[in-house]
Amino acid sequence: MTRRLYTDRELLAALRQAKRALGRPPTMDDLDRGIPGLTLPAAATVKVRFGSWSRALALALRVQVRRGNPGTSEARLRRDMKLLTRELGRPPSSTEMSRDPRTVHANTFIRRYGSWADSVRMASELRIVGEGLR
């Protein structure tokens, strides 16, 4: 019987570390090329253990890997975030974004940026949130 070098928990933690270092979900190439300062398992190890790279990312990061249709444009996401930020005088909550029929659902932001907090952070970096408070 072969001993596993990594537990499932360690593999998922490695994907989370890679995401923090990169600022986005890692690709298989990212793991195979390496990320400075991190000791990571081979991408094939992760893929084999969880059945697919997409499933591993979904378990580790709670994100859905997008395939095919590029979906909602960056311009649309920015417009929707700016609209509610201006109206509310602050960044909207994910619930507020999801309930407004004029905007895309918060899950669209979460799939794109990894979390609602990262979505609001992106808006802040683009000065969308700051503009909304004027």
Residue pairs with C-beta under 8 A, 6 or more apart in sequence:
5 41
5 45
6 14
6 41
6 45
6 49
8 49
8 50
10 41
11 41
11 45
11 46
11 49
11 50
11 56
11 60
12 56
12 59
12 60
13 60
14 31
14 38
14 40
14 41
14 46
15 25
15 26
15 46
15 56
15 57
15 60
15 61
16 60
16 61
17 38
17 40
18 26
18 30
18 31
18 35
18 38
18 40
19 25
19 26
19 60
19 61
19 114
21 35
21 36
21 37
21 38
22 30
22 35
24 114
25 57
25 61
25 63
25 65
25 114
26 35
26 57
28 43
28 44
28 46
28 47
28 53
29 43
31 40
31 41
31 42
31 43
31 46
32 42
32 43
34 40
43 53
46 53
46 56
47 53
47 56
49 56
50 56
50 59
53 65
54 64
54 65
57 63
57 65
58 64
58 65
61 114
62 115
63 110
63 111
63 114
64 111
66 111
71 108
72 104
72 108
72 112
76 104
77 104
77 108
77 109
77 112
77 119
78 123
78 126
78 128
80 97
80 102
80 103
80 104
81 91
81 92
81 97
81 109
81 119
81 120
81 123
81 128
81 129
82 123
82 128
82 131
82 132
83 102
83 103
84 91
84 92
84 96
84 97
84 100
84 103
84 132
85 91
85 92
85 123
85 128
85 129
85 131
85 132
85 133
86 131
86 132
88 96
88 132
89 132
89 133
90 129
90 132
90 133
91 120
91 123
91 124
91 129
91 132
92 100
93 116
94 106
94 109
94 110
94 116
95 106
97 103
97 104
97 105
97 106
97 109
98 105
98 106
98 107
106 116
106 119
109 116
109 119
110 116
110 119
112 119
113 119
113 121
113 122
120 129
123 129
124 130
